[in-house]
Amino acid sequence: MMSIVFHNYKTFSLNKSSFKFVDNDENKKDDDNTNSIILKKELDKWKTYSDILRKPNRYLFNQMLLQLSYKYSNAIAAKGEQFSTESLIMSLLLEQYKIIIKNLEFY
């Protein structure tokens, strides 16, 4: 499932000049927050997946996770640690859906 989400993210980011890349440092939150702790644990779970990707894809994958997941950290943490993977994937899918709808409005 994450591979599909990443593929769509990569397609949008490489094909759309209007897609804005955001520095990882701009999205970091305070780790003392419970939401950030749950999110950090979830992001750590995906490190091994990230490590097997080629360098450009690894950078893009990590950027996708950091950029979009911190935006939805409250929603991801709302379901608790047991469902953080599902919440993370749903947040990424929601963001991609918003990008698709926005791009369809231009046609």
N, C-alpha and C positions, 0 to 999 in steps of 0.2 A: 504494500500500500504506500509506504513512504517513497519507494522508487517512482511510483506514478506521480505523486505529489511533487517530488523533486524534478522529474522530467518536465512537468508543466511549468514549474517555476523557472527552470532553465530556458525553456522555449520563450516564455514571456520576457524574461530579462535580456535575452540575446536579440530578440526580434523587435523590441519596442525601444526606440531611442528616448521616449519619455519616461521610461522606467527609471526611478531614482535609486541608486545604490546608497546605502547608508553605512557609515563606519560602525563597526562593532562596538566601539567604545561609547558611541552616542546612545546606545540602547541599554547599557548596563544599569541595573537597579541595585539598591542596597540589599546585600545578602542577608541582613538581619531580618528582613521581612519574610513571613511564612510563605507567601506566594513565591518569592524568589528562591527559597530553599527547595520547594517542591519542583519548581521549574529547573533549577540547577541540577537536581538529581535526574530529572528526565533528560536533560540535554547531555548529561554524562553517559546515560545509557546509549545514546546515539554516536558516541565518540568512536567506537570500533567500526561502525558502518562508515563513518566519515574517513577513517584511516585507510580503508581499502579503495577509496576513490582516487582517481588521478588528481594531480595537484590543482588544476583549474576547477575541476568539478568539486573537489574537497572544499576549496575556498568558497565557491558559490553555495554549496550545501550548508556550510557553517553560517554563511551570511544569511541564507534563507531562515535557518532556525533562529538565529539571534534577532534578526530584524523583525520577524513576524511573531515569534513566540513571546517576546517581552511586551509586545503591543497587546497581547491577549493573556497576559500572565494571571490576571484576576479570574478570568473564565477557566483557564487551565487548572488553577488551584481550587476553584469552587467544587469540582467533582472529587477532589482529594487525591492523595498519592496513588491509590489503587487504580484510578482511571486516568492518570496523567497522559499516558500515551494516546489514548483515544481522543482526549481533549486537545492535545497538541496537533494531531492530524486533522481534526475537525476545524481547528483555528486556521491551519494552513490552507485547507480546502475552502473555507469561507473567504479568506483573503484572495485566493485565486479566482473564486467566483465573482467577487467584486471587481477584479481587474477585467475579467471577461465581459461583464455587463457594461463596464465603463467603456471598453473598446468597441462594443457593439453599438453604443450610442453615437459613435462617430460616423457610422455608415449610413 
